[in-house]
Amino acid sequence: MKLIKYISLALLLIPIGAQVQSQNCAQNVTVSTPSVSGTSTTYQASNSVIGTSTVHSGDTVIFDAGLEVVLGPNFDVLPGGVFDATIGGCSGSLTLPNDPYFPYQWGHHNTGNVPTFAAGVPVSQRVLGGLVDADTDLPEAWGVTQGSSSITVAILDYGFDMGHPDLDTSRVRDGYDFVHGTSNYNDTTGHGTNVAGILGATPNNGIGTAGVDWNCMIMPLKISDGNDFGGFQRIIAAVDHAILKQANIISMSFGGASEQSKEVEDVFRDAIDAGILLFAASGNDNRGSVDYPARYPSIVGVGAMSPCNERKSSVTNSMTGSCDRDDRNDGNQIAHWGSNYGDGLDFLAPGTLLPTTDVGGSSGISGFPLIYQSDPSGDFVFDSWGTSMASPFAAGIASLVWSINPALKNYQVRHILQQSSVPASGIGTGHGSLNAHAAVVMAQSFNPNVDYLL
């Protein structure tokens, strides 16, 4: 049983899902020294954190325990001090990758120092924001599993940059270009390369970023070259290809307000019947209805989460919208972008201000410096955005879940993701925000022959 013991303390704030990673995981930790002025410190243990110290004004102290937080009679929080406690804890040695832009990957590990959006302003000069631990707890999940090459994620998009230094083509299988009818799935727009990097950028190689899943196979299925996004026949052909080649997961970063053709809906059902789990972006119009195909009941609809564990909502002035301050416009709406919500939304995944891979040089989205900030090479952008990014993020967490328990059925993986999500603030959040660590831990003990059968 997980519990927090209250001893001589009137108030304890417990932020749901808040967890901070550490390199070493002690079984029990006792905190007896006072906090250091002006700092934020997290104490983490797999079993118990015991506090007998004082939190001074201007300091933030977090206790994160696997089983219980115990506050002794001498524990005190002085006026102006902040104390939080959470039940989650650490599980073994946790890995933080050495990729240089990982510190900006708040969706993986949020330290509360997220460069909020400002058009044309370098990331290093932006105002910092976000909430500590408003993330998916990926480093903790990686302590359980870093994915498996036995799981394949198909991406229906623009392909990806086949020569990108942070995208390992040895992890690609059965990629295809349905625009030109060749096996050359190279991306020239940037969007597909952004999406692929969110899912599977190479970790721990000293460059760029770290993808959500470190080992899954990737099946890039190019359904557009930038002139249009697919067309029903290409979508159908790509999904049929994913079924034939036995993909486990499909991620689709496209959609619209209108239902798609019956033939498209039929092929989605065929994929579900084949055991595939399909993810789709909820859309970027800040409206209370989800785009198709995400709105179909058989498909997992994914919305965008901000760095403050809330639905990404439209920022129209200094007083409105989500904390990211991202007021970009995708060209299909009057208001600035926000994540669609309503029927068909399963949950939120990080979807704004996300570092990821880009087509090299100025050929990708890094060629638009007022909208995106890139590294000097142009191989990476620091602030990709949209539910287009949330869908592969969620698909990557699903592939981690499946890697830890390959016998799971597709609907059971969806159930685990829903049930392990943590509450998010505001309206239109579905089951809440995805939590990778909670999901893989739940998957470990899930019996596919007994638990949640349809």
VOLUMPA-233154 format. One record per residue (C-alpha): x, y, z. Coordinates in steps of 0.05 Angstrom, whole numbers, padded with zeros to 5 digits, always signed. Layout:
BEGIN
XYZ/...
//
This chain:
BEGIN
+00000+00000+00000/+00027+00068-00018/+00016+00124+00033/+00041+00188+00061/+00047+00195+00136/+00029+00263+00165/+00065+00278+00230/+00056+00347+00261/+00043+00381+00194/-00020+00418+00177/-00014+00419+00101/+00020+00375+00049/+00014+00389-00025/+00015+00327-00069/+00022+00342-00143/-00003+00281-00181/+00048+00250-00227/+00105+00296-00204/+00171+00259-00205/+00244+00279-00212/+00298+00233-00237/+00365+00220-00204/+00425+00181-00225/+00426+00136-00164/+00366+00105-00128/+00372+00095-00053/+00323+00050-00017/+00310+00099+00041/+00331+00172+00048/+00330+00215+00111/+00332+00290+00101/+00357+00326+00164/+00395+00385+00136/+00359+00452+00124/+00347+00474+00053/+00398+00517+00018/+00375+00588+00004/+00346+00601-00065/+00350+00529-00089/+00302+00474-00113/+00321+00405-00088/+00290+00336-00098/+00302+00277-00052/+00283+00210-00082/+00281+00138-00057/+00251+00073-00079/+00218+00062-00011/+00216+00119+00040/+00236+00192+00046/+00238+00216+00118/+00241+00291+00132/+00263+00324+00197/+00290+00388+00165/+00267+00460+00153/+00248+00490+00086/+00267+00563+00086/+00234+00621+00049/+00251+00622-00025/+00269+00548-00026/+00233+00490-00059/+00240+00419-00032/+00208+00357-00063/+00204+00288-00030/+00192+00233-00081/+00185+00163-00050/+00164+00096-00078/+00123+00076-00017/+00117+00131+00035/+00137+00201+00055/+00146+00209+00131/+00149+00279+00162/+00179+00281+00231/+00158+00328+00288/+00215+00376+00273/+00198+00383+00199/+00177+00453+00182/+00162+00497+00122/+00173+00571+00136/+00131+00625+00103/+00154+00633+00031/+00181+00563+00026/+00152+00510-00020/+00146+00436-00003/+00117+00382-00048/+00112+00307-00039/+00095+00253-00088/+00089+00178-00088/+00127+00149-00147/+00200+00144-00128/+00257+00117-00168/+00270+00047-00194/+00343+00030-00201/+00395+00071-00236/+00362+00120-00284/+00394+00141-00349/+00398+00212-00374/+00426+00211-00445/+00487+00252-00465/+00453+00284-00526/+00468+00359-00521/+00397+00383-00533/+00366+00334-00483/+00362+00389-00429/+00312+00425-00475/+00269+00362-00482/+00220+00381-00428/+00170+00328-00451/+00221+00276-00428/+00247+00311-00366/+00219+00379-00345/+00263+00419-00297/+00219+00480-00301/+00268+00517-00346/+00232+00513-00412/+00247+00570-00462/+00177+00596-00476/+00161+00618-00547/+00180+00685-00574/+00181+00696-00650/+00251+00703-00678/+00284+00703-00609/+00342+00654-00598/+00325+00600-00548/+00381+00622-00501/+00349+00691-00495/+00277+00670-00482/+00239+00675-00417/+00240+00609-00379/+00176+00576-00357/+00141+00510-00346/+00129+00468-00284/+00179+00421-00254/+00161+00349-00271/+00105+00367-00320/+00132+00314-00366/+00123+00240-00384/+00176+00212-00336/+00215+00181-00393/+00282+00173-00357/+00246+00131-00304/+00212+00090-00359/+00280+00079-00392/+00302+00049-00325/+00251-00006-00340/+00256-00012-00415/+00289+00026-00472/+00247-00008-00524/+00257-00069-00569/+00273-00081-00642/+00216-00131-00642/+00166-00073-00642/+00156-00033-00707/+00124+00036-00711/+00099+00057-00779/+00097+00132-00792/+00050+00158-00846/+00080+00226-00864/+00130+00258-00911/+00184+00205-00900/+00247+00229-00866/+00317+00254-00883/+00353+00190-00901/+00421+00222-00889/+00407+00253-00822/+00463+00242-00771/+00414+00229-00713/+00367+00182-00749/+00395+00112-00754/+00373+00080-00820/+00393+00011-00792/+00329+00017-00751/+00287+00026-00813/+00249-00032-00844/+00202-00034-00903/+00200+00041-00915/+00165+00063-00979/+00146+00126-01018/+00074+00121-01041/+00078+00187-01077/+00129+00164-01129/+00124+00089-01120/+00196+00077-01097/+00233+00055-01035/+00265+00124-01030/+00225+00155-00973/+00269+00217-00966/+00236+00279-00936/+00246+00348-00966/+00196+00387-00923/+00220+00375-00852/+00154+00353-00822/+00167+00279-00830/+00238+00286-00803/+00211+00324-00743/+00161+00268-00729/+00213+00213-00737/+00261+00247-00689/+00207+00253-00635/+00197+00178-00639/+00267+00151-00651/+00325+00200-00654/+00389+00162-00635/+00404+00169-00560/+00472+00174-00526/+00510+00190-00589/+00533+00259-00566/+00493+00297-00618/+00423+00325-00622/+00365+00295-00584/+00340+00230-00556/+00278+00196-00583/+00223+00168-00540/+00239+00095-00559/+00313+00078-00565/+00306+00011-00601/+00241+00003-00638/+00242-00006-00713/+00214+00050-00756/+00173+00042-00819/+00171+00109-00856/+00113+00110-00904/+00114+00172-00947/+00044+00194-00968/+00060+00266-00988/+00116+00306-01018/+00091+00372-00990/+00040+00390-01044/-00017+00356-01007/-00022+00311-00947/-00034+00244-00976/-00099+00232-01011/-00144+00175-00993/-00112+00124-01040/-00042+00135-01012/-00068+00129-00941/-00102+00064-00958/-00041+00037-00993/+00005+00056-00935/-00040+00024-00882/-00046-00039-00925/+00031-00039-00929/+00036-00033-00853/-00012-00092-00845/+00026-00135-00896/+00094-00119-00864/+00066-00132-00794/+00077-00065-00761/+00053-00061-00689/+00037+00013-00686/+00017+00066-00737/+00025+00141-00723/-00012+00191-00766/+00003+00265-00760/-00052+00291-00806/-00126+00301-00806/-00185+00346-00819/-00254+00365-00793/-00291+00321-00843/-00299+00246-00841/-00255+00209-00890/-00279+00161-00942/-00311+00094-00924/-00252+00059-00957/-00204+00095-00910/-00245+00078-00849/-00249+00006-00872/-00173-00001-00878/-00165+00028-00808/-00211-00028-00784/-00170-00078-00822/-00108-00054-00785/-00142-00059-00718/-00165-00130-00735/-00093-00146-00753/-00071-00126-00682/-00042-00058-00699/-00053+00002-00653/-00066+00067-00691/-00051+00137-00665/-00072+00203-00697/-00065+00277-00682/-00126+00312-00653/-00115+00375-00694/-00090+00446-00681/-00152+00490-00686/-00165+00500-00612/-00236+00475-00620/-00279+00427-00582/-00281+00374-00636/-00226+00327-00655/-00202+00318-00726/-00211+00255-00766/-00181+00203-00766/-00166+00214-00692/-00240+00221-00679/-00256+00150-00702/-00269+00107-00639/-00220+00054-00663/-00162+00103-00666/-00124+00133-00608/-00134+00209-00610/-00074+00248-00583/-00076+00321-00562/-00018+00367-00545/+00005+00380-00474/+00041+00444-00452/+00102+00446-00405/+00053+00462-00348/+00013+00397-00353/-00046+00428-00387/-00078+00424-00456/-00040+00469-00504/-00090+00525-00515/-00092+00587-00558/-00047+00645-00537/-00077+00710-00563/-00048+00759-00512/-00007+00761-00449/-00065+00739-00406/-00094+00681-00444/-00073+00611-00465/-00025+00559-00441/+00042+00574-00407/+00085+00559-00468/+00065+00626-00499/+00066+00593-00567/+00023+00637-00611/+00042+00608-00678/-00011+00596-00732/-00012+00535-00776/-00047+00573-00833/-00113+00537-00826/-00146+00581-00773/-00159+00652-00750/-00138+00643-00678/-00069+00621-00656/-00061+00547-00651/-00087+00503-00595/-00099+00429-00587/-00168+00404-00608/-00208+00367-00556/-00275+00331-00546/-00302+00264-00567/-00245+00220-00593/-00190+00249-00550/-00155+00195-00509/-00101+00236-00474/-00047+00289-00481/+00026+00282-00500/+00079+00336-00504/+00064+00377-00566/+00099+00445-00566/+00169+00473-00559/+00199+00404-00573/+00270+00396-00598/+00276+00346-00654/+00311+00329-00719/+00301+00369-00783/+00322+00364-00856/+00393+00390-00857/+00411+00461-00875/+00355+00509-00893/+00315+00457-00931/+00269+00439-00873/+00230+00481-00824/+00294+00512-00797/+00292+00555-00859/+00237+00596-00825/+00275+00631-00768/+00217+00674-00745/+00177+00611-00731/+00230+00560-00712/+00298+00565-00679/+00351+00516-00701/+00421+00496-00684/+00478+00524-00728/+00477+00462-00774/+00403+00466-00787/+00399+00392-00771/+00357+00405-00708/+00301+00452-00687/+00287+00470-00615/+00213+00486-00619/+00173+00439-00663/+00100+00442-00648/+00030+00414-00659/-00009+00352-00646/+00032+00325-00704/+00088+00318-00653/+00043+00292-00598/+00021+00231-00639/+00091+00201-00649/+00108+00218-00577/+00049+00176-00554/+00065+00121-00605/+00135+00117-00577/+00109+00108-00506/+00063+00053-00533/+00123+00018-00564/+00159+00020-00497/+00097-00011-00464/+00093-00066-00517/+00168-00081-00510/+00160-00098-00437/+00101-00144-00449/+00098-00167-00522/+00037-00211-00511/-00008-00151-00500/-00064-00140-00549/-00071-00073-00583/-00132-00052-00543/-00097-00072-00478/-00038-00025-00495/-00089+00030-00506/-00122+00014-00440/-00056+00016-00403/-00039+00084-00432/-00107+00112-00412/-00106+00084-00342/-00035+00104-00327/-00045+00176-00350/-00043+00230-00297/-00095+00286-00289/-00081+00349-00327/-00108+00418-00313/-00162+00453-00353/-00215+00426-00400/-00207+00378-00457/-00153+00332-00430/-00185+00263-00441/-00155+00213-00392/-00101+00264-00375/-00027+00268-00393/+00013+00207-00413/+00062+00180-00362/+00112+00133-00393/+00139+00106-00327/+00071+00091-00298/+00052+00057-00364/+00111+00010-00369/+00106-00008-00295/+00032-00025-00305/+00049-00066-00367/+00100-00107-00328/+00046-00138-00283/-00010-00139-00335/-00035-00208-00353/-00059-00207-00426/-00100-00270-00415/-00138-00244-00355/-00135-00169-00349/-00182-00125-00390/-00208-00173-00444/-00255-00150-00499/
//
